[in-house]
Amino acid sequence: METNISNIETPNISEPAEMYKLIINELAIRKIKYCHWKSNFHLDNALSGDEDLDLLIAKNDFSEFSNLITNYGFKEATSINDSKQSGVHHFYANDTSTGKLLHIHAFTRILTGDSLIKNYVLPFEDMLLSNLKFNYLIPTPIKEVELIIFLFRNSLKGLSILDIYMMRNSYKTTLEEIEWLMDEINLEIFNDQLDKWFPDIDKNKLLQLINEIKNSQYSFKKFRLMYSINRELRCYKRMSNFNLILMTSRILIRLLFWKYFLKRKYMRLKDGGKIITFIGPQAVGKSTLTREIKDWLGKEFDISSMHVGKPPPTFITAPFRLFLPLLRLLMPSQRSTQVEKEIETSQSRLKNISFIHIFRKIILAYERKVFLQKIAKKVEKRQIVICDRYPSEIIGAVDGPSFRKELINYQSSSLKKNLMSYENSLYKNIRKPDLVISLKLDKDIAVQRSIERNKPGPKDTEYVKFRHEMSAQPDFPHSKLEEIDTSLSIEKTLLSLKELIWRNFQ
């Protein structure tokens, strides 16, 4: 297959992502045949990482292409709507210089038609890869070929109710793109390409469609013209109209269920779900960083954020929870923080524990166990779960089992001993996190941040110091543990954190 390459153009384009520069250079060295095949009107947004980079790769080169970008840190992902679209791949990477998630939407076969099914297989691949030019860094098709694809894609979408609605909302962009495509176009080359690749298509109808797109957002005349072009392309259909309606209905119901009922994204990393948890003493930034990472990954992936330190009440524990505020008021000496301080600061670290404190710890342990079982089910469904805090395997550390063996044996009551042992047992056999991020911060800085931060509740600086000085610190020997110093600015901390998290995805 010969490739026709025109003179190099240099449009006004924003600075590409550094990783894209490296990959594009490597693709050229390896002579991998590919191009950015659509919407080159917005190529600057794609190269800077603000939009998907839509690449068509020659089928014989795809394996080498996939290995190359994987070596640069890209991970493959799948969408719940990709099952019937072979030849379509999604790759994501973290741009270490900006913290953006880069998305390469890679194709070895181009399917087109309505947005959900894409029921048409037109011979676009050879037409595109044999008519390339170079826009700045990346090869793109000549405008005449891109215009042909633009017209076919718009025509095939024009009969779908969903796409008609979406096209109405993006009409201004569509108009700007066709004006850009028509600028300095050679109609002779346009006609020659149509004669070569689509000899049975009426060229006059496509030229009419250009005028209709320019002159009206939508009209009956435009609808009839699109219908007529669809009829001429029916030989390229993948399935019958009946099967198309059935599959469209099934997929649409599924997508709407995910979006509005489950409120989840459609994209999932191919290697499965993960539990990523943030741990650390008070005022080190757990809540802030949990929220930021959720927003970062949640723009693209199916993700949940959970506060394991404060699990919701269950059906069983909810009635007991109603009495806790009253108990705190009537018995301030039995508040959990007060009891924990007394145990930690006593010389022997042994104390006679009240039934109230034991029951409260059992309630919390049971709620955590139920909550963590729900989290494990999310991960089994390949969801990423970001957790603020997590039960440690060290007894006596924050969020883990509370009662050391020596403390249990010190109790005079057998009932207390059994209840305390039961509390410990509730933490057994819980799913271990895949990645534990331990946040580190100087105690004095943490105290100052606690005073300054805009967070509800009393500013108990002594409690902040207490959490930093506890003898039993969380440990996760069966999980990957990484440390992050949060004394730097939030921007620098986030860049380091994003790089660390992405590196730990397999």
Rosetta blueprint (number, residue, H / E / L):
1 M L
2 E L
3 T L
4 N E
5 I E
6 S L
7 N L
8 I L
9 E E
10 T L
11 P L
12 N L
13 I L
14 S L
15 E L
16 P L
17 A L
18 E H
19 M H
20 Y H
21 K H
22 L H
23 I H
24 I H
25 N H
26 E H
27 L H
28 A H
29 I H
30 R H
31 K L
32 I L
33 K L
34 Y E
35 C E
36 H E
37 W L
38 K L
39 S L
40 N H
41 F H
42 H H
43 L H
44 D H
45 N H
46 A H
47 L H
48 S L
49 G L
50 D L
51 E L
52 D L
53 L E
54 D E
55 L E
56 L E
57 I E
58 A L
59 K H
60 N H
61 D H
62 F H
63 S H
64 E H
65 F H
66 S H
67 N H
68 L H
69 I H
70 T H
71 N H
72 Y L
73 G L
74 F L
75 K E
76 E E
77 A E
78 T E
79 S E
80 I L
81 N L
82 D L
83 S L
84 K L
85 Q L
86 S L
87 G L
88 V E
89 H E
90 H E
91 F E
92 Y E
93 A E
94 N E
95 D L
96 T L
97 S L
98 T L
99 G L
100 K L
101 L E
102 L E
103 H E
104 I E
105 H E
106 A E
107 F E
108 T L
109 R L
110 I L
111 L L
112 T E
113 G L
114 D L
115 S L
116 L L
117 I L
118 K L
119 N L
120 Y E
121 V L
122 L L
123 P L
124 F H
125 E H
126 D H
127 M H
128 L H
129 L H
130 S L
131 N E
132 L E
133 K E
134 F E
135 N E
136 Y L
137 L L
138 I E
139 P E
140 T E
141 P E
142 I L
143 K H
144 E H
145 V H
146 E H
147 L H
148 I H
149 I H
150 F H
151 L H
152 F H
153 R H
154 N H
155 S H
156 L H
157 K H
158 G L
159 L L
160 S L
161 I H
162 L H
163 D H
164 I H
165 Y H
166 M H
167 M H
168 R H
169 N H
170 S L
171 Y H
172 K H
173 T H
174 T H
175 L H
176 E H
177 E H
178 I H
179 E H
180 W H
181 L H
182 M H
183 D L
184 E L
185 I L
186 N L
187 L H
188 E H
189 I H
190 F H
191 N H
192 D H
193 Q H
194 L H
195 D H
196 K H
197 W H
198 F L
199 P L
200 D L
201 I L
202 D L
203 K H
204 N H
205 K H
206 L H
207 L H
208 Q H
209 L H
210 I H
211 N H
212 E H
213 I H
214 K H
215 N H
216 S L
217 Q L
218 Y L
219 S L
220 F H
221 K H
222 K H
223 F H
224 R H
225 L H
226 M H
227 Y H
228 S H
229 I H
230 N H
231 R H
232 E H
233 L L
234 R H
235 C H
236 Y H
237 K E
238 R L
239 M L
240 S L
241 N H
242 F H
243 N H
244 L H
245 I H
246 L H
247 M H
248 T H
249 S H
250 R H
251 I H
252 L H
253 I H
254 R H
255 L H
256 L H
257 F H
258 W H
259 K H
260 Y H
261 F H
262 L H
263 K L
264 R L
265 K L
266 Y L
267 M E
268 R E
269 L E
270 K L
271 D L
272 G L
273 G L
274 K E
275 I E
276 I E
277 T E
278 F E
279 I E
280 G L
281 P L
282 Q L
283 A L
284 V L
285 G L
286 K H
287 S H
288 T H
289 L H
290 T H
291 R H
292 E H
293 I H
294 K H
295 D H
296 W H
297 L H
298 G H
299 K L
300 E L
301 F E
302 D L
303 I E
304 S E
305 S E
306 M E
307 H E
308 V L
309 G L
310 K L
311 P L
312 P L
313 P L
314 T L
315 F L
316 I L
317 T L
318 A H
319 P H
320 F H
321 R H
322 L L
323 F L
324 L H
325 P H
326 L H
327 L H
328 R H
329 L H
330 L H
331 M L
332 P H
333 S H
334 Q H
335 R L
336 S H
337 T H
338 Q H
339 V H
340 E H
341 K H
342 E H
343 I H
344 E H
345 T H
346 S L
347 Q L
348 S L
349 R L
350 L L
351 K L
352 N L
353 I L
354 S L
355 F H
356 I H
357 H H
358 I H
359 F H
360 R H
361 K H
362 I H
363 I H
364 L H
365 A H
366 Y H
367 E H
368 R H
369 K H
370 V H
371 F H
372 L H
373 Q H
374 K H
375 I H
376 A H
377 K H
378 K H
379 V H
380 E H
381 K L
382 R L
383 Q L
384 I E
385 V E
386 I E
387 C E
388 D E
389 R L
390 Y L
391 P L
392 S L
393 E L
394 I L
395 I L
396 G L
397 A L
398 V L
399 D L
400 G L
401 P L
402 S L
403 F L
404 R L
405 K H
406 E H
407 L H
408 I H
409 N H
410 Y H
411 Q L
412 S L
413 S L
414 S H
415 L H
416 K H
417 K H
418 N H
419 L H
420 M H
421 S H
422 Y H
423 E H
424 N H
425 S H
426 L L
427 Y L
428 K L
429 N L
430 I L
431 R L
432 K L
433 P L
434 D L
435 L E
436 V E
437 I E
438 S E
439 L E
440 K E
441 L L
442 D L
443 K H
444 D H
445 I H
446 A H
447 V H
448 Q H
449 R H
450 S H
451 I H
452 E H
453 R L
454 N L
455 K L
456 P L
457 G L
458 P L
459 K L
460 D L
461 T H
462 E H
463 Y H
464 V H
465 K H
466 F H
467 R H
468 H H
469 E H
470 M L
471 S L
472 A L
473 Q L
474 P L
475 D L
476 F L
477 P L
478 H L
479 S L
480 K E
481 L E
482 E E
483 E E
484 I E
485 D E
486 T L
487 S L
488 L L
489 S L
490 I H
491 E H
492 K H
493 T H
494 L H
495 L H
496 S H
497 L H
498 K H
499 E H
500 L H
501 I H
502 W H
503 R H
504 N L
505 F L
506 Q L
